[in-house]
Amino acid sequence: MLIVIEGVVLPDRRKFRPSDWAEMLLEGVGLAHFGPNHKIHYEDDVEPATIDGYSSIIFDEAIEQSHSEAYVELLHFATKNNLNIFMKEGIIQHQDGRASREGHAPCDPHLPAKEKCRA
């Protein structure tokens, strides 16, 4: 199961700022690093995304086991800032074409939330 933190402040559905909050948060909790090619790389079970025009973070619930402190921090940040959190079926399809976990339905984090994951 995937957990999505959408950059939408509830209840009024304002866009959360700054626009690069997702990338900064992922780096801050240790789920992103710069590789030797000077590009940012994310852990296999997490990916920043844009959903319906909102910066978002999509991560597999398995992160609770593999990166428990980061998992807690992501949810704490989202809750503290009243961001929209929901769960979806699927896998994370990285921009380089890699899938985070085989055997699950494909999930495209760059499509609108309702079309993002297919059963």
N, C-alpha and C positions, 0 to 999 in steps of 0.2 A: 504494500500500500504506500502511496506517496502522500506526503504532507506538503501543502502549498501555503506559503505566506505571501499573500497578495498585498502590494503597496497601496492599499485602500484603507483610509482611516474611517472606522465605523463610529457612530451610526450614519454620519452625513455623507459618506463615500467620497471624501476629499482624497486627492492624490498625495501620498506621503512624500515628503522632501527630506533630503536632497535626492535628485533623480538617481544617483549612483549608490544609494544606501545598501542595496543588496550585495553588490560587489565588495563594498567596504566592510560590511558585517561578516561576510564569508571569510574574508582575509583576516579580520580581527579575531574570529573564533578558531582560526587555524585550519580551515577547510579549503584554503586556496594558497597558492604560492607561485612565484615566478620561476619558470623553468630556464634551462640553459639557452633557449632561443629567445629569451626576454619576453615571452608571452605568459599570461596568467593561466595556471592549470588548477582545476577544481578536483576535489576528491571524487571518486567514481559515483558515489551515491548522492551527489548534490550538483545543482546547476542554477545559476541565475537565469531568469527568463523575463519576457515581456508578455503579459496576459491582458488582453483588452486595453492595451496602452499603458498599463501599470507595471513598473518594475516589481519583480517578484522573486521568490526563492522556491525551488522545488527540491525536495529531498526525500529519500527513501526512509521509511521508519526504522530500517535496520541501523541507521546512524546512532540510534539510542544505545545500541550495543557496542558499535565500533568506535564512536566518538561521543561518549556520554556527556562530557562537559560542554561540548559544542552544541549538542542536541538541547540541553537544558537552556543554554544561553540564547539560542535561536528562538525558542518558544517564550522565554522570559521577555526578550526584546519585543516580540510581536504582541504579547499580551500587554506589556507596559505601554506600548504605543497604540493600542486599540486597532491593530491591523487585522484584516480578514484572514482567518486560518480555516482551511478545509482539507479534506482528504479525497484522493482520487485513486482509481485503479490504474496500473500501468507501470512503465519503466521510464527512466530518464534517457532521452536520446540526446547525446552531446552534439555540439555543433560540428565536431570532427567526424561524426557518423558513428561513434562508438555508442553502444547501449550499456547501461549500468548493470543490468541483470538480465540474463537470458531466460526465456521461458514465460515471460509476462507479456501482456498485450503492449503493442507499441504506444509510445506517448511522445507527442511533439510539444515541448514547452513553449514554442513560439506561436502556436495557434491560440485562438480564444479559448478560455477555460472550458466552455461547454463542448468544444470540438477537440481539445488537446489530447485526450486519451480515448483510444478505441478498444472496445472489448474484444 
